[in-house]
């Protein structure tokens, strides 16, 4: 696990969560403490944790008319989509 996180640091990477709506784009910074290494040995993070830490509610997602939620890794200014989520699935996560 530490090797993957160390590589993440060496690449000068950052992770963001981007919520894209009809008229609004919300970008949330993913803190290093929220990162985990998944079963495939890749850096990942809990979407639920990120949204809750940033106080994003189901009401916000509805109000902002969110159509796409992505976890993006930024390496030296270049963006790479790590995960993409269906907003309906995310709403069900937040209601638990």
DSSP file (Angstrom, degrees, kcal/mol; ACC not computed):
  #  RESIDUE AA STRUCTURE BP1 BP2  ACC     N-H-->O    O-->H-N    N-H-->O    O-->H-N    TCO  KAPPA ALPHA  PHI   PSI    X-CA   Y-CA   Z-CA
    1    1 A X     >        0   0    0      0, 0.0     4,-2.0     0, 0.0     3,-0.2   0.000 360.0 360.0 360.0 -45.7    0.0    0.0    0.0
    2    2 A X  H  >  +     0   0    0      1,-0.2     4,-2.7     2,-0.2     5,-0.2   0.844 360.0  58.6 -61.6 -33.4    2.7    2.4    0.9
    3    3 A X  H  > S+     0   0    0      2,-0.2     4,-2.4     1,-0.2    -1,-0.2   0.921 106.4  47.5 -62.7 -43.2    4.4    1.8   -2.5
    4    4 A X  H  > S+     0   0    0      2,-0.2     4,-2.1    -3,-0.2    -2,-0.2   0.916 114.2  46.3 -64.8 -42.8    1.3    3.0   -4.4
    5    5 A X  H  X S+     0   0    0     -4,-2.0     4,-2.2     2,-0.2    -2,-0.2   0.882 111.6  51.8 -67.5 -37.0    0.9    6.1   -2.2
    6    6 A X  H  X S+     0   0    0     -4,-2.7     4,-2.7     2,-0.2    -2,-0.2   0.911 109.6  49.4 -64.6 -41.5    4.6    6.9   -2.5
    7    7 A X  H  X S+     0   0    0     -4,-2.4     4,-2.1     2,-0.2    -2,-0.2   0.902 108.4  54.2 -62.1 -40.8    4.4    6.6   -6.3
    8    8 A X  H  <>S+     0   0    0     -4,-2.1     5,-1.8     1,-0.2    -2,-0.2   0.918 111.4  44.9 -58.0 -44.8    1.4    8.9   -6.2
    9    9 A X  H ><5S+     0   0    0     -4,-2.2     3,-1.7     1,-0.2    -2,-0.2   0.910 110.6  53.4 -66.0 -43.1    3.4   11.5   -4.3
   10   10 A X  H 3<5S+     0   0    0     -4,-2.7    -1,-0.2     1,-0.3    -2,-0.2   0.842 103.7  56.5 -62.7 -33.6    6.4   11.1   -6.6
   11   11 A X  T 3<5S-     0   0    0     -4,-2.1    65,-0.4    -5,-0.2    -1,-0.3   0.497 110.6-123.9 -76.5  -1.4    4.3   11.8   -9.6
   12   12 A X  T < 5 +     0   0    0     -3,-1.7    64,-0.8     1,-0.2    -3,-0.2   0.932  54.2 169.7  57.7  46.1    3.2   15.0   -8.1
   13   13 A X  E   < -A   75   0A   0     -5,-1.8     2,-0.3    62,-0.2    62,-0.2  -0.433  24.6-170.9 -90.1 161.0   -0.4   13.9   -8.4
   14   14 A X  E     -A   74   0A   0     60,-1.5    60,-3.6    -2,-0.1     2,-0.4  -0.975  12.2-143.7-143.3 152.8   -3.6   15.3   -7.0
   15   15 A X  E     -AB  73  30A   0     15,-0.6    15,-2.6    -2,-0.3     2,-0.3  -0.947  17.5-179.3-120.0 142.0   -7.1   13.9   -7.0
   16   16 A X  E     -AB  72  29A   0     56,-2.6    56,-3.0    -2,-0.4     2,-0.5  -0.943  23.4-138.0-133.1 157.7  -10.3   15.8   -7.4
   17   17 A X  E     -AB  71  28A   0     11,-2.9    11,-3.0    -2,-0.3     2,-0.6  -0.982  23.4-162.6-113.9 122.0  -14.0   14.9   -7.5
   18   18 A X  E     -AB  70  27A   0     52,-2.9    52,-2.4    -2,-0.5     2,-0.6  -0.926   7.7-166.5-114.6 122.0  -15.8   16.8  -10.2
   19   19 A X  E     -AB  69  26A   0      7,-3.1     7,-2.8    -2,-0.6     2,-0.6  -0.927  10.9-162.9-105.8 118.3  -19.6   17.0  -10.1
   20   20 A X  E     +AB  68  25A   0     48,-3.1    47,-3.5    -2,-0.6    48,-1.7  -0.899  13.9 171.0-110.2 122.1  -21.0   18.3  -13.4
   21   21 A X  E     -A   66   0A   0      3,-3.4    45,-0.2    -2,-0.6    44,-0.2  -0.509  50.0 -87.1-115.2-174.1  -24.5   19.6  -13.6
   22   22 A X  S    S+     0   0    0     43,-0.8    43,-0.1    42,-0.5    44,-0.1   0.916 123.2   4.8 -60.8 -44.8  -26.6   21.4  -16.3
   23   23 A X  S    S+     0   0    0     41,-0.5     2,-0.4     1,-0.1    -1,-0.2   0.303 125.9  58.2-123.8   7.2  -25.3   24.9  -15.2
   24   24 A X        -     0   0    0     40,-0.4    -3,-3.4    41,-0.1     2,-0.4  -0.998  50.6-162.4-147.0 141.8  -22.7   24.2  -12.6
   25   25 A X  E     -B   20   0A   0     -2,-0.4     2,-0.5    -5,-0.2    -5,-0.2  -0.996  13.8-166.6-123.4 125.7  -19.4   22.4  -12.1
   26   26 A X  E     -B   19   0A   0     -7,-2.8    -7,-3.1    -2,-0.4     2,-0.5  -0.955   1.6-163.8-115.1 125.7  -18.3   21.7   -8.6
   27   27 A X  E     -B   18   0A   0     -2,-0.5     2,-0.5    -9,-0.2    -9,-0.2  -0.944   4.0-169.5-113.5 125.3  -14.7   20.5   -7.9
   28   28 A X  E     -B   17   0A   0    -11,-3.0   -11,-2.9    -2,-0.5     2,-0.3  -0.944  20.7-128.1-114.5 131.3  -13.8   19.0   -4.6
   29   29 A X  E     -B   16   0A   0     -2,-0.5     2,-0.6   -13,-0.2   -13,-0.2  -0.599  17.4-138.8 -77.1 135.5  -10.2   18.3   -3.6
   30   30 A X  E     -B   15   0A   0    -15,-2.6   -15,-0.6    -2,-0.3     2,-0.1  -0.865  19.6-136.3 -95.6 121.4   -9.5   14.8   -2.4
   31   31 A X    >   -     0   0    0     -2,-0.6     3,-2.0     1,-0.1     4,-0.4  -0.447  16.3-119.6 -76.7 150.5   -7.2   14.8    0.6
   32   32 A X  G >  S+     0   0    0      1,-0.3     3,-1.6     2,-0.2    -1,-0.1   0.839 113.6  63.5 -58.0 -33.3   -4.3   12.3    0.7
   33   33 A X  G 3  S+     0   0    0      1,-0.3    -1,-0.3     3,-0.0    -2,-0.0   0.675  97.9  57.3 -66.4 -15.4   -5.8   10.9    3.9
   34   34 A X  G <  S+     0   0    0     -3,-2.0    12,-0.7     2,-0.0    -1,-0.3   0.511  86.4 103.4 -90.5  -6.5   -8.8    9.8    1.9
   35   35 A X  E <   +D   45   0B   0     -3,-1.6     2,-0.3    -4,-0.4    10,-0.2  -0.520  45.2 175.7 -81.8 144.4   -6.8    7.8   -0.5
   36   36 A X  E     -D   44   0B   0      8,-3.0     8,-3.1    -2,-0.2     2,-0.6  -0.907  32.4-118.1-135.6 164.6   -6.7    4.0   -0.4
   37   37 A X  E     -D   43   0B   0     -2,-0.3     6,-0.2     6,-0.2   -35,-0.0  -0.945  34.6-144.5-105.8 121.8   -5.1    1.3   -2.5
   38   38 A X    >   -     0   0    0      4,-3.0     3,-2.2    -2,-0.6     6,-0.0  -0.108  34.2 -86.4 -79.3-178.4   -7.7   -1.0   -3.9
   39   39 A X  T 3  S+     0   0    0      1,-0.3    -1,-0.1     2,-0.1    -2,-0.0   0.731 128.2  57.3 -62.1 -23.5   -7.5   -4.8   -4.5
   40   40 A X  T 3  S-     0   0    0      2,-0.1    -1,-0.3     1,-0.0     3,-0.1   0.417 119.6-109.1 -86.7   1.5   -5.9   -4.1   -7.9
   41   41 A X  S <  S+     0   0    0     -3,-2.2     2,-0.3     1,-0.3    -2,-0.1   0.642  77.1 132.2  80.8  14.5   -3.1   -2.1   -6.3
   42   42 A X        -     0   0    0      1,-0.1    -4,-3.0   -38,-0.0    -1,-0.3  -0.702  65.0-103.5-100.3 152.0   -4.4    1.2   -7.7
   43   43 A X  E     +D   37   0B   0     -2,-0.3     2,-0.3    -6,-0.2    -6,-0.2  -0.534  53.3 159.0 -70.5 135.7   -5.0    4.4   -5.9
   44   44 A X  E     -D   36   0B   0     -8,-3.1    -8,-3.0    -2,-0.2     2,-0.3  -0.881  23.4-153.0-146.9 175.0   -8.7    5.0   -5.1
   45   45 A X  E     -D   35   0B   0     -2,-0.3     2,-0.7   -10,-0.2   -10,-0.2  -0.984  29.0-100.7-153.1 159.1  -10.9    6.9   -2.7
   46   46 A X     >  -     0   0    0    -12,-0.7     4,-2.1    -2,-0.3     5,-0.2  -0.735  22.6-160.7 -86.0 115.8  -14.3    6.7   -1.2
   47   47 A X  H  > S+     0   0    0     -2,-0.7     4,-2.6     1,-0.2     5,-0.2   0.907  92.6  55.5 -61.5 -41.8  -16.8    8.9   -3.0
   48   48 A X  H  > S+     0   0    0      1,-0.2     4,-2.5     2,-0.2    -1,-0.2   0.909 107.5  49.4 -58.1 -43.4  -19.1    8.8    0.0
   49   49 A X  H  > S+     0   0    0      2,-0.2     4,-2.8     1,-0.2     5,-0.2   0.925 110.9  49.4 -62.1 -45.6  -16.3   10.1    2.3
   50   50 A X  H  X S+     0   0    0     -4,-2.1     4,-1.7     1,-0.2    -2,-0.2   0.930 113.6  45.6 -60.6 -47.0  -15.4   12.9   -0.1
   51   51 A X  H  <>S+     0   0    0     -4,-2.6     5,-3.0     1,-0.2    -1,-0.2   0.922 114.8  47.0 -65.2 -43.7  -19.0   14.1   -0.5
   52   52 A X  H ><5S+     0   0    0     -4,-2.5     3,-1.5    -5,-0.2    -2,-0.2   0.912 110.1  52.9 -65.7 -41.5  -19.7   13.9    3.3
   53   53 A X  H 3<5S+     0   0    0     -4,-2.8    -1,-0.2     1,-0.3    -2,-0.2   0.856 113.0  45.1 -60.4 -34.4  -16.5   15.7    4.2
   54   54 A X  T 3<5S-     0   0    0     -4,-1.7    -1,-0.3    -5,-0.2    -2,-0.2   0.295 114.5-119.8 -93.9   9.4  -17.5   18.5    1.8
   55   55 A X  T < 5 +     0   0    0     -3,-1.5     2,-0.6     1,-0.2    -3,-0.2   0.844  53.7 162.0  56.5  38.6  -21.1   18.5    3.1
   56   56 A X      < -     0   0    0     -5,-3.0    -1,-0.2    -6,-0.2     2,-0.2  -0.816  18.2-169.4 -89.5 122.4  -22.5   17.7   -0.3
   57   57 A X     >  -     0   0    0     -2,-0.6     4,-2.1    -3,-0.1     5,-0.2  -0.524  39.4-103.7-107.7 172.8  -26.1   16.4    0.3
   58   58 A X  H  > S+     0   0    0      1,-0.2     4,-2.2     2,-0.2     5,-0.2   0.878 123.5  56.9 -61.6 -35.9  -28.7   14.7   -1.8
   59   59 A X  H  > S+     0   0    0      1,-0.2     4,-3.1     2,-0.2    -1,-0.2   0.898 105.2  50.4 -61.5 -40.6  -30.4   18.1   -1.9
   60   60 A X  H  > S+     0   0    0      2,-0.2     4,-3.1     1,-0.2    -1,-0.2   0.927 109.0  50.9 -62.2 -44.8  -27.3   19.7   -3.4
   61   61 A X  H  <>S+     0   0    0     -4,-2.1     5,-2.2     1,-0.2     4,-0.3   0.895 115.1  43.1 -62.5 -40.0  -27.0   17.0   -6.1
   62   62 A X  H ><5S+     0   0    0     -4,-2.2     3,-1.1     3,-0.2    -2,-0.2   0.944 115.1  48.8 -67.5 -48.4  -30.7   17.6   -7.0
   63   63 A X  H 3<5S+     0   0    0     -4,-3.1    -2,-0.2     1,-0.3    -3,-0.2   0.889 113.9  45.7 -59.9 -41.5  -30.5   21.4   -6.9
   64   64 A X  T 3<5S-     0   0    0     -4,-3.1   -42,-0.5    -5,-0.2   -41,-0.5   0.515 105.6-131.3 -80.4  -4.2  -27.3   21.4   -9.0
   65   65 A X  T < 5 -     0   0    0     -3,-1.1   -43,-0.8    -4,-0.3    -3,-0.2   0.935  29.9-158.2  52.2  51.8  -28.9   19.0  -11.5
   66   66 A X  E   < +A   21   0A   0     -5,-2.2   -45,-0.3   -45,-0.2    -1,-0.2  -0.411  25.1 171.4 -66.3 129.6  -25.7   16.8  -11.4
   67   67 A X  E     +     0   0A   0    -47,-3.5     2,-0.3     1,-0.3    20,-0.3   0.586  64.7  25.0-111.7 -19.7  -25.4   14.6  -14.4
   68   68 A X  E     -A   20   0A   0    -48,-1.7   -48,-3.1    18,-0.1     2,-0.4  -0.991  54.7-166.8-151.8 138.7  -21.9   13.2  -14.0
   69   69 A X  E     +AC  19  85A   0     16,-1.3    16,-3.3    -2,-0.3     2,-0.4  -0.993  18.6 178.3-127.7 124.5  -19.6   12.6  -11.1
   70   70 A X  E     -AC  18  84A   0    -52,-2.4   -52,-2.9    -2,-0.4     2,-0.6  -0.955  27.8-144.7-129.4 144.8  -15.9   11.8  -11.8
   71   71 A X  E     -AC  17  83A   0     12,-2.4    11,-3.1    -2,-0.4    12,-1.4  -0.950  31.4-169.0-101.4 123.8  -12.8   11.1   -9.7
   72   72 A X  E     -AC  16  81A   0    -56,-3.0   -56,-2.6    -2,-0.6     2,-0.5  -0.945  17.4-151.0-122.5 133.1   -9.9   12.6  -11.6
   73   73 A X  E     -AC  15  80A   0      7,-2.9     7,-2.2    -2,-0.4     2,-0.6  -0.885  12.7-155.3 -98.9 131.2   -6.2   12.2  -11.1
   74   74 A X  E     -AC  14  79A   0    -60,-3.6   -60,-1.5    -2,-0.5     2,-0.5  -0.935  13.4-179.5-110.5 117.1   -4.1   15.2  -12.1
   75   75 A X  E >  S-AC  13  78A   0      3,-2.8     3,-2.2    -2,-0.6   -62,-0.2  -0.963  72.8 -25.6-120.5 114.9   -0.5   14.4  -13.0
   76   76 A X  T 3  S-     0   0    0    -64,-0.8    -1,-0.2    -2,-0.5     3,-0.1   0.888 127.6 -48.1  49.2  45.6    1.6   17.3  -14.1
   77   77 A X  T 3  S+     0   0    0      1,-0.2     2,-0.4    -3,-0.0    -1,-0.3   0.362 114.8 115.4  82.5  -5.5   -1.4   19.3  -15.3
   78   78 A X  E <   -C   75   0A   0     -3,-2.2    -3,-2.8     2,-0.0     2,-0.4  -0.841  57.4-139.5-101.9 134.6   -2.9   16.4  -17.2
   79   79 A X  E     -C   74   0A   0     -2,-0.4     2,-0.4    -5,-0.2    -5,-0.2  -0.732  17.7-176.6 -97.5 139.4   -6.2   14.9  -16.2
   80   80 A X  E     -C   73   0A   0     -7,-2.2    -7,-2.9    -2,-0.4     2,-0.5  -0.985  25.9-130.1-133.4 121.7   -7.1   11.2  -16.1
   81   81 A X  E     +C   72   0A   0     -2,-0.4    -9,-0.2    -9,-0.2     3,-0.1  -0.596  26.5 177.0 -73.7 121.4  -10.5   10.0  -15.2
   82   82 A X  E     +     0   0A   0    -11,-3.1     2,-0.3    -2,-0.5   -10,-0.2   0.860  66.7   2.3 -90.2 -44.3  -10.1    7.3  -12.6
   83   83 A X  E     -C   71   0A   0    -12,-1.4   -12,-2.4     2,-0.0     2,-0.4  -0.982  57.2-159.5-143.0 150.7  -13.8    6.6  -11.9
   84   84 A X  E     -C   70   0A   0     -2,-0.3     2,-0.3   -14,-0.2   -14,-0.2  -1.000  15.7-160.7-133.4 135.4  -17.2    7.8  -13.2
   85   85 A X  E     -C   69   0A   0    -16,-3.3   -16,-1.3    -2,-0.4     2,-0.5  -0.870  21.3-122.0-120.3 147.7  -20.4    7.4  -11.2
   86   86 A X    >>  -     0   0    0     -2,-0.3     4,-1.8   -18,-0.1     3,-0.7  -0.741  24.6-136.0 -80.0 127.2  -24.0    7.5  -12.0
   87   87 A X  H 3> S+     0   0    0     -2,-0.5     4,-2.4   -20,-0.3     5,-0.2   0.835 102.8  58.7 -57.2 -33.7  -25.7   10.3   -9.9
   88   88 A X  H 3> S+     0   0    0      1,-0.2     4,-1.7     2,-0.2    -1,-0.2   0.894 105.8  48.7 -63.5 -38.9  -28.6    8.0   -9.1
   89   89 A X  H <> S+     0   0    0     -3,-0.7     4,-1.7     1,-0.2    -1,-0.2   0.888 110.9  51.0 -65.7 -39.1  -26.3    5.5   -7.5
   90   90 A X  H  X S+     0   0    0     -4,-1.8     4,-2.2     1,-0.2    -2,-0.2   0.888 106.0  55.0 -67.0 -39.4  -24.6    8.3   -5.5
   91   91 A X  H  X S+     0   0    0     -4,-2.4     4,-1.2     1,-0.2    -1,-0.2   0.898 107.2  50.0 -60.6 -40.3  -27.9    9.5   -4.2
   92   92 A X  H  < S+     0   0    0     -4,-1.7     4,-0.5     1,-0.2    -1,-0.2   0.865 108.7  53.2 -68.1 -34.0  -28.7    6.1   -2.9
   93   93 A X  H >< S+     0   0    0     -4,-1.7     3,-1.0     1,-0.2    -2,-0.2   0.921 109.2  48.4 -62.6 -44.6  -25.3    6.0   -1.2
   94   94 A X  H 3< S+     0   0    0     -4,-2.2    -1,-0.2     1,-0.2    -2,-0.2   0.707 103.8  60.8 -72.8 -20.2  -25.9    9.3    0.6
   95   95 A X  T 3<        0   0    0     -4,-1.2    -1,-0.2     1,-0.2    -2,-0.2   0.606 360.0 360.0 -83.1 -11.1  -29.4    8.3    1.8
   96   96 A X    <         0   0    0     -3,-1.0    -1,-0.2    -4,-0.5    -2,-0.1   0.490 360.0 360.0 -75.7 360.0  -28.0    5.4    3.8
